[in-house]
Amino acid sequence: MKYRILGRTGVEVSEIGFGAWAIGGGWGLQSNDDSVNALKKALELGVNFIDTAAVYGNGKSEKVIGEVLKSWDKPVYVATKTPPVDGKWPPSPYCKSEDRYPETYLRANIDERRKNLGVDCIDLLQLHTWTRAWNRDPKPLDTLKKMQSEGKIRHIGISTPEQDQNSLIELIRKGYLDVIQVIYNIFEQEPVAELLPAALEHNVGVIIRVAFDEGSLTGKYSKGQTFPNDDFRNFFFQGDRLDRTVERVERINDEVSKLLPNGSYTLPDVALRFVLAHPAVSTVIPGIRNMNQAEANAKVSDLPPLPDLLIHKLRNHYWHRGIWYGGK
């Protein structure tokens, strides 16, 4: 496992982190034994960065992590996320920050995050979404700064709103954020234009989520495939979305096969190495729900970088499809 510095935090984190949504639920059946074993295997393989959130199983993911880390004797950096008070997601331009992230709510919610993880101080507390309407007067970040000075939070970040990831650029430039969490993958390459360069310039750590495009870039989905009603993918790939996506993944796979004919990289390997090729990226957090996935993802850090020609070819698969969460 190779390690990178998480921006101005100065913390050395594994290139491959542990995305802990699935161990909280929401991605089909998940046993507690699989969750615990997956996390332990990842740690044994050198993973030292874990990303979770309050909404991942209503705290279940955090509790599993906290329990496993009780018996782990090496440093592990854990990031979690606090959602806004119930309302539009992401917040609309008309939402007021003091309504969606009021100080009393933030304090109570973050205390719950600390309790679930079994820690006095959270390594990285991220607001789970944002709107640029709050950039002129980011009161919630002022609250987090106060909690940072009180020793309850070590570092501060925001997970980008899907529809407007560039909304964080102003906050980066003004020095509000230690870390950002970004959607970046072979399809979603817009962050390369401004967001990632801004983070690199201002030494802000970058966590990459959705590197597999909710699983499609692993190549394991097929046209007509369905998911359980309570599975997030049933929503994300509704209508004809999955079929259209599978067609594009097949074209990527054909290109990879031509340039890497010896089978030294799987499609998931390529998806992760593509993300890691950008110099602003600190760590990528693929979702991991069993030991096999832990092993498959962790080994990618030890693979050689992708050939420049393949990186160039993959850039042509940028898909400006809009944001599907909005119902398009």
Backbone torsions as a table, in degrees:
resi	resn	phi	psi	omega
1	MET	NA	133.1	175.6
2	LYS	-100.4	158.5	-175.0
3	TYR	-128.9	151.7	179.4
4	ARG	-133.8	158.2	178.3
5	ILE	-83.0	131.3	-179.3
6	LEU	-84.2	70.9	177.1
7	GLY	55.9	-142.6	-173.9
8	ARG	-76.1	-3.4	173.7
9	THR	-65.0	-28.1	-177.7
10	GLY	76.9	1.1	-177.7
11	VAL	-80.7	136.4	177.5
12	GLU	-90.0	115.6	-177.0
13	VAL	-119.2	152.9	179.2
14	SER	-66.5	141.6	177.8
15	GLU	-57.3	-38.6	176.7
16	ILE	-101.9	117.0	177.4
17	GLY	-100.7	-176.7	-178.1
18	PHE	-111.9	108.4	173.7
19	GLY	-81.1	118.0	-167.1
20	ALA	-106.4	22.8	177.6
21	TRP	-65.0	-50.9	-172.5
22	ALA	-61.4	-30.7	-178.8
23	ILE	-75.4	-7.6	172.9
24	GLY	-94.9	-15.1	-177.9
25	GLY	115.0	177.2	177.4
26	GLY	94.7	-2.0	-179.7
27	TRP	-129.2	39.7	-177.8
28	GLY	90.7	-176.7	-177.6
29	LEU	-60.9	137.3	-178.8
30	GLN	-146.4	118.3	179.3
31	SER	-85.5	150.8	178.9
32	ASN	-64.1	-36.2	178.6
33	ASP	-61.9	-43.9	178.1
34	ASP	-60.9	-41.4	-179.2
35	SER	-62.9	-49.2	-178.6
36	VAL	-63.6	-45.0	-178.6
37	ASN	-66.6	-37.0	177.8
38	ALA	-62.9	-45.1	-178.9
39	LEU	-66.6	-43.1	178.6
40	LYS	-62.9	-42.9	179.6
41	LYS	-62.6	-43.2	178.6
42	ALA	-60.4	-44.2	178.8
43	LEU	-62.1	-41.9	179.2
44	GLU	-62.0	-29.6	-178.3
45	LEU	-88.1	4.9	174.5
46	GLY	103.8	-0.5	176.4
47	VAL	-67.9	127.3	178.9
48	ASN	-129.7	16.1	177.6
49	PHE	-128.6	126.8	-179.6
50	ILE	-126.8	134.4	177.1
51	ASP	-119.2	128.3	179.6
52	THR	-138.3	-167.9	-178.5
53	ALA	-165.3	158.3	177.8
54	ALA	-59.1	-38.9	-173.4
55	VAL	-81.5	-3.2	178.2
56	TYR	-79.1	87.6	-177.9
57	GLY	75.7	26.1	179.9
58	ASN	52.9	47.9	178.2
59	GLY	94.6	-8.3	-177.0
60	LYS	-61.3	-44.5	-179.6
61	SER	-58.5	-45.5	179.8
62	GLU	-60.2	-41.7	-177.3
63	LYS	-66.2	-39.7	176.6
64	VAL	-61.4	-45.3	-179.9
65	ILE	-61.9	-48.1	-179.6
66	GLY	-58.1	-40.0	-178.8
67	GLU	-68.1	-44.2	-179.7
68	VAL	-64.2	-40.9	-175.7
69	LEU	-71.4	-15.7	176.4
70	LYS	-59.4	-33.0	-177.1
71	SER	-106.1	14.0	179.0
72	TRP	-106.2	127.0	-170.6
73	ASP	-102.7	10.9	177.1
74	LYS	-111.0	155.0	-178.4
75	PRO	-62.7	134.0	175.2
76	VAL	-133.4	133.1	-178.9
77	TYR	-99.0	120.0	-175.3
78	VAL	-114.8	127.0	175.9
79	ALA	-109.8	137.6	173.6
80	THR	-133.2	174.5	-173.6
81	LYS	-135.4	141.2	175.3
82	THR	-107.0	126.1	179.0
83	PRO	-82.4	163.4	173.5
84	PRO	-73.8	166.8	171.0
85	VAL	-56.8	145.9	-175.8
86	ASP	-47.4	136.7	-179.2
87	GLY	166.3	-161.1	-178.7
88	LYS	-62.2	140.6	177.2
89	TRP	-127.4	120.7	-7.8
90	PRO	-70.0	167.3	-179.2
91	PRO	-56.7	143.5	179.2
92	SER	-80.4	165.5	177.3
93	PRO	-61.5	-15.3	-178.0
94	TYR	-94.2	-9.4	177.1
95	CYS	-68.9	144.7	176.1
96	LYS	-101.9	135.1	-176.7
97	SER	-60.7	-34.3	-178.4
98	GLU	-71.1	-16.4	174.9
99	ASP	-88.5	-36.2	-175.0
100	ARG	-91.2	-30.2	176.8
101	TYR	-132.1	58.7	178.9
102	PRO	-65.9	153.1	-174.3
103	GLU	-60.9	-42.4	-178.8
104	THR	-62.6	-39.5	178.3
105	TYR	-66.5	-47.1	-179.7
106	LEU	-57.2	-45.1	-178.2
107	ARG	-63.4	-44.2	-179.5
108	ALA	-66.5	-41.9	-178.2
109	ASN	-67.1	-42.0	-179.4
110	ILE	-69.2	-33.9	173.8
111	ASP	-61.5	-37.2	177.4
112	GLU	-67.2	-38.7	176.9
113	ARG	-61.4	-43.1	179.3
114	ARG	-62.7	-43.4	-179.4
115	LYS	-63.5	-46.4	-178.8
116	ASN	-61.4	-39.6	-178.4
117	LEU	-82.7	-13.9	179.9
118	GLY	72.7	37.2	-178.2
119	VAL	-131.0	154.6	173.6
120	ASP	-83.8	-34.6	-177.4
121	CYS	-127.0	125.5	178.8
122	ILE	-80.4	130.6	-179.0
123	ASP	-59.0	-50.5	179.8
124	LEU	-141.5	119.1	175.7
125	LEU	-106.1	121.0	179.1
126	GLN	-112.1	137.6	167.4
127	LEU	-74.0	133.6	-167.9
128	HIS	-75.9	-16.3	174.1
129	THR	-160.3	175.9	-171.5
130	TRP	-159.8	169.9	167.8
131	THR	-140.7	142.3	-178.7
132	ARG	-66.6	-12.3	176.6
133	ALA	-60.5	-20.6	-178.1
134	TRP	-95.3	-0.6	-172.7
135	ASN	-65.5	-30.8	-178.7
136	ARG	-68.4	-30.5	-177.6
137	ASP	-144.8	75.2	-173.1
138	PRO	-78.7	70.3	-176.6
139	LYS	-54.4	-40.8	-179.1
140	PRO	-59.5	-34.6	179.0
141	LEU	-70.3	-31.6	174.9
142	ASP	-63.8	-39.0	176.8
143	THR	-63.1	-43.9	179.2
144	LEU	-63.6	-35.9	177.2
145	LYS	-61.5	-40.8	177.8
146	LYS	-63.4	-43.2	179.7
147	MET	-68.7	-28.3	174.6
148	GLN	-65.7	-43.3	179.4
149	SER	-68.1	-22.7	178.6
150	GLU	-85.5	-3.7	178.1
151	GLY	83.8	17.5	-179.9
152	LYS	-96.1	-20.2	179.8
153	ILE	-134.0	134.0	178.5
154	ARG	-87.7	-47.2	-179.2
155	HIS	-136.3	158.7	-172.2
156	ILE	-121.8	136.7	178.4
157	GLY	-149.6	175.8	174.3
158	ILE	-137.1	139.5	170.8
159	SER	-90.0	124.1	-170.7
160	THR	-60.5	141.8	170.1
161	PRO	-67.7	132.3	-172.2
162	GLU	-57.1	-39.2	-174.7
163	GLN	-77.5	-15.4	-172.7
164	ASP	-151.5	64.6	-177.9
165	GLN	-61.8	-31.5	-178.9
166	ASN	-69.2	-6.4	178.9
167	SER	-63.2	-16.6	-178.9
168	LEU	-87.9	-9.1	-175.0
169	ILE	-60.0	-43.6	-180.0
170	GLU	-61.8	-41.1	179.3
171	LEU	-66.6	-36.3	176.3
172	ILE	-61.3	-47.7	-176.9
173	ARG	-67.1	-28.8	179.7
174	LYS	-87.0	-2.9	173.9
175	GLY	84.1	16.7	-178.4
176	TYR	-74.5	-26.8	-167.6
177	LEU	-116.1	139.0	173.0
178	ASP	-88.6	-32.7	-173.1
179	VAL	-146.5	147.4	170.1
180	ILE	-126.2	151.0	174.5
181	GLN	-115.0	126.4	-165.3
182	VAL	-129.4	145.2	168.5
183	ILE	-84.3	121.4	178.9
184	TYR	-152.0	124.2	177.7
185	ASN	-158.7	-174.5	-176.4
186	ILE	-61.2	-32.1	176.5
187	PHE	-82.8	-45.5	-175.9
188	GLU	-96.8	94.4	-176.4
189	GLN	-115.3	5.9	180.0
190	GLU	-55.1	-35.4	180.0
191	PRO	-57.5	-20.4	-179.7
192	VAL	-65.1	-27.0	-175.7
193	ALA	-65.4	-52.1	-175.6
194	GLU	-135.7	-39.1	-171.3
195	LEU	-64.7	-51.5	-179.1
196	LEU	-66.4	-42.1	175.2
197	PRO	-59.9	-37.5	178.8
198	ALA	-65.2	-41.8	178.3
199	ALA	-63.6	-41.8	179.7
200	LEU	-64.3	-43.4	-179.0
201	GLU	-62.8	-37.3	-175.3
202	HIS	-102.4	11.4	175.5
203	ASN	57.3	43.4	176.0
204	VAL	-97.0	130.6	179.8
205	GLY	-64.8	146.8	-177.3
206	VAL	-126.3	118.8	173.8
207	ILE	-102.7	128.5	179.7
208	ILE	-102.4	124.1	175.1
209	ARG	-110.4	164.8	176.5
210	VAL	59.6	33.9	179.1
211	ALA	-62.8	-26.5	178.7
212	PHE	-96.7	9.6	-177.5
213	ASP	52.1	56.4	-178.9
214	GLU	53.6	34.4	174.1
215	GLY	100.9	-16.8	-174.8
216	SER	-64.8	-36.1	-176.1
217	LEU	-79.2	6.0	168.2
218	THR	-83.8	-14.9	-179.3
219	GLY	78.9	10.3	-174.3
220	LYS	-91.8	-5.4	-179.5
221	TYR	-93.6	155.4	178.5
222	SER	-132.2	159.8	179.1
223	LYS	-60.4	140.1	178.6
224	GLY	81.3	-2.0	-179.6
225	GLN	-66.1	144.8	178.3
226	THR	-122.0	161.8	180.0
227	PHE	-127.7	157.4	177.8
228	PRO	-57.4	154.3	-177.0
229	ASN	-57.9	-33.9	-177.0
230	ASP	-93.1	10.6	179.6
231	ASP	-90.3	130.6	-178.4
232	PHE	-54.1	-35.0	-177.1
233	ARG	-65.8	-25.0	176.5
234	ASN	-62.4	-30.8	178.0
235	PHE	-84.6	-46.8	-174.7
236	PHE	-63.1	-40.6	-176.2
237	PHE	-103.7	31.9	-178.0
238	GLN	-65.0	161.5	179.3
239	GLY	64.4	-134.3	-178.5
240	ASP	-95.2	11.4	-174.7
241	ARG	-60.3	-44.5	-176.7
242	LEU	-65.1	-44.8	-179.3
243	ASP	-59.9	-43.2	179.2
244	ARG	-65.4	-37.6	180.0
245	THR	-67.4	-44.7	-179.1
246	VAL	-58.9	-39.2	178.2
247	GLU	-59.9	-41.3	-179.6
248	ARG	-72.1	-37.3	177.6
249	VAL	-63.6	-38.3	178.3
250	GLU	-62.3	-36.9	178.2
251	ARG	-67.8	-38.1	176.6
252	ILE	-64.1	-44.3	-179.0
253	ASN	-61.1	-40.0	177.9
254	ASP	-61.8	-41.8	-179.7
255	GLU	-65.8	-43.2	179.0
256	VAL	-61.9	-42.3	-178.6
257	SER	-62.1	-34.6	-179.4
258	LYS	-71.5	-37.9	-175.3
259	LEU	-91.9	-21.7	177.4
260	LEU	-127.1	66.8	-171.1
261	PRO	-69.4	-17.1	-175.7
262	ASN	-82.9	2.0	177.5
263	GLY	70.1	24.0	-178.1
264	SER	-73.8	-18.6	178.7
265	TYR	-126.3	133.6	169.3
266	THR	-81.7	168.6	176.9
267	LEU	-61.5	-41.9	174.9
268	PRO	-60.5	-37.0	176.4
269	ASP	-58.0	-46.7	-178.0
270	VAL	-63.0	-42.4	-179.5
271	ALA	-60.0	-42.7	-179.5
272	LEU	-73.3	-40.6	-179.3
273	ARG	-67.4	-32.6	176.3
274	PHE	-60.0	-45.8	179.3
275	VAL	-64.8	-43.6	-177.0
276	LEU	-69.1	-13.5	-179.1
277	ALA	-70.9	-20.0	-178.7
278	HIS	-81.2	130.4	-174.8
279	PRO	-66.4	-17.2	179.6
280	ALA	-79.2	-17.8	-172.7
281	VAL	-75.8	128.8	177.6
282	SER	-93.5	-46.0	-178.5
283	THR	-156.1	154.3	176.1
284	VAL	-120.5	140.4	-171.1
285	ILE	-119.3	72.3	175.4
286	PRO	-62.0	145.3	176.0
287	GLY	-66.7	133.3	-178.4
288	ILE	-128.4	126.2	-176.9
289	ARG	-128.7	-3.5	176.3
290	ASN	-153.0	172.3	-175.5
291	MET	-65.0	-36.9	180.0
292	ASN	-62.6	-41.5	177.9
293	GLN	-67.6	-37.4	177.2
294	ALA	-59.5	-45.7	-179.2
295	GLU	-67.1	-45.1	-177.3
296	ALA	-63.4	-40.6	-178.7
297	ASN	-76.1	-41.5	-176.9
298	ALA	-62.8	-35.8	-176.1
299	LYS	-67.6	-19.5	-177.5
300	VAL	-62.3	-30.8	179.3
301	SER	-61.0	-29.0	-177.1
302	ASP	-90.0	-4.3	177.6
303	LEU	-77.6	150.6	175.5
304	PRO	-63.7	156.2	174.9
305	PRO	-58.9	155.3	176.9
306	LEU	-67.4	149.0	175.4
307	PRO	-58.8	144.8	-179.4
308	ASP	-56.8	-36.9	-179.3
309	LEU	-62.9	-40.1	179.3
310	LEU	-68.4	-41.6	176.1
311	ILE	-55.9	-45.5	-180.0
312	HIS	-61.3	-43.0	-179.9
313	LYS	-65.9	-40.2	-178.2
314	LEU	-67.2	-28.3	177.6
315	ARG	-61.2	-27.7	-179.8
316	ASN	-73.0	-8.1	179.4
317	HIS	-94.7	8.7	172.6
318	TYR	-53.2	126.9	-174.0
319	TRP	-120.3	105.2	-179.9
320	HIS	-86.6	77.3	-172.4
321	ARG	-97.0	3.5	-173.8
322	GLY	77.6	-174.3	-177.8
323	ILE	-104.4	116.7	-175.8
324	TRP	-71.1	-23.8	-178.6
325	TYR	-58.0	-28.8	-177.3
326	GLY	-78.5	0.1	175.4
327	GLY	98.7	5.8	-177.7
328	LYS	-66.9	NA	NA
